[in-house]
Amino acid sequence: MKQLRLEVKDGFIDMKSEIKLLQSADFDTSEVTVGSYAIADTTADSIPPEVLLYENLKQKSHSASLRDQLKFMLKPDLRQGHESYISQQATASGYKALAPSNWQEIPDFTVANLYWYFKHKQEPIAS
């Protein structure tokens, strides 16, 4: 799929190149971005991208993790508490590779799932 890119010259949009790009674009198949997730969308009249993303994440995540991922999409600053907790637990568990210094590169999916992995690991097993 071709990516459409806006060309700006001297502070103005180059409309001629934009028209050419639009004419050559394939709108039958597109990719929609929701937050940091890219979703393949096969038709313009299909299911909303948010629903596709939710269904995709629901298959891969625990319900509490899924809830947190959706929260991060609305309020990204909520991740900081999870990141801190993961770093503490990873260090205490000897998982040095899971205590990165640059959390911005790690997807919400991974942060939420790691958080709940350590949370469940801490819970005592019921007899």
C-alpha positions in Angstrom: 0.0 0.0 0.0 1.3 3.5 -0.8 1.7 5.9 2.0 0.3 9.4 1.4 2.6 12.1 2.5 1.8 15.8 2.7 4.3 18.0 0.9 4.8 21.5 2.2 6.8 24.1 0.3 7.4 27.5 1.8 4.7 27.0 4.5 2.1 26.0 1.9 0.7 22.6 0.9 1.7 21.6 -2.6 -1.8 20.8 -4.0 -0.7 19.5 -7.3 1.3 16.7 -5.8 -1.5 16.0 -3.3 -4.0 15.6 -6.1 -1.6 13.2 -7.9 -1.2 11.2 -4.7 -4.9 11.0 -4.1 -5.5 9.8 -7.6 -3.0 7.0 -7.3 -4.1 6.0 -3.8 -5.7 2.6 -3.2 -8.7 3.2 -0.9 -10.0 -0.3 -1.1 -7.4 -1.5 1.4 -6.1 0.8 4.0 -4.4 0.7 7.3 -5.9 2.7 10.2 -3.8 3.8 13.2 -5.4 3.9 16.6 -3.0 5.1 19.3 0.2 3.1 18.6 -1.5 0.3 16.9 -1.9 -0.2 13.1 -4.9 -2.1 12.0 -5.6 -3.4 8.5 -9.0 -2.3 7.3 -10.3 -4.0 4.2 -13.2 -1.7 3.3 -14.3 1.9 4.0 -17.7 0.7 5.3 -16.3 -1.9 7.7 -16.2 -2.1 11.4 -14.8 1.0 13.2 -11.0 0.7 13.8 -11.5 1.0 17.6 -13.6 -2.2 17.6 -11.1 -4.0 15.4 -8.3 -3.0 17.8 -10.4 -4.1 20.9 -11.1 -7.5 19.3 -7.5 -8.0 18.5 -6.2 -7.1 22.0 -9.0 -9.1 23.6 -7.7 -12.3 22.1 -4.2 -11.7 23.4 -4.8 -10.2 26.8 -6.1 -11.0 30.3 -9.2 -8.8 31.0 -7.4 -6.7 33.6 -4.6 -6.1 31.1 -7.0 -5.2 28.4 -8.7 -2.7 30.6 -5.3 -1.1 31.4 -4.3 -1.0 27.7 -7.5 0.9 26.9 -6.8 3.3 29.8 -3.3 4.0 28.5 -4.8 4.9 25.1 -7.0 7.6 26.8 -4.5 8.7 29.4 -0.9 7.8 28.5 0.4 9.2 31.8 -1.2 6.3 33.7 1.6 4.1 32.3 4.2 5.5 34.6 2.9 3.7 37.7 2.9 0.4 35.8 6.4 1.0 34.4 7.7 1.7 37.9 6.1 -1.4 39.3 7.5 -3.6 36.5 11.0 -2.1 37.0 10.9 -2.9 40.7 9.5 -6.4 40.3 11.9 -7.2 37.5 14.9 -6.1 39.5 13.7 -8.0 42.6 13.1 -11.1 40.4 16.5 -10.9 38.7 15.0 -10.0 35.3 17.5 -7.3 34.5 16.4 -7.1 30.8 12.9 -6.1 31.9 14.0 -2.9 33.6 14.6 -0.7 30.6 15.4 2.9 30.9 13.4 4.0 27.8 9.8 2.9 28.3 8.5 5.0 25.4 9.6 2.4 22.9 7.6 -0.4 24.7 4.0 -0.8 23.5 1.0 -0.5 25.9 0.2 -4.1 25.2 3.6 -5.2 26.7 3.5 -2.9 29.7 0.0 -3.9 30.7 0.7 -7.6 30.3 4.0 -7.5 32.2 2.3 -5.5 35.0 -0.3 -8.2 35.4 2.2 -11.0 35.1 4.1 -9.6 38.1 0.8 -8.9 40.0 -0.4 -12.5 39.6 3.1 -13.8 40.4 2.9 -12.0 43.8 -0.5 -13.3 44.8 -0.4 -16.3 47.1 -1.8 -19.5 45.7 -5.1 -20.5 47.3 -5.2 -24.0 48.6 
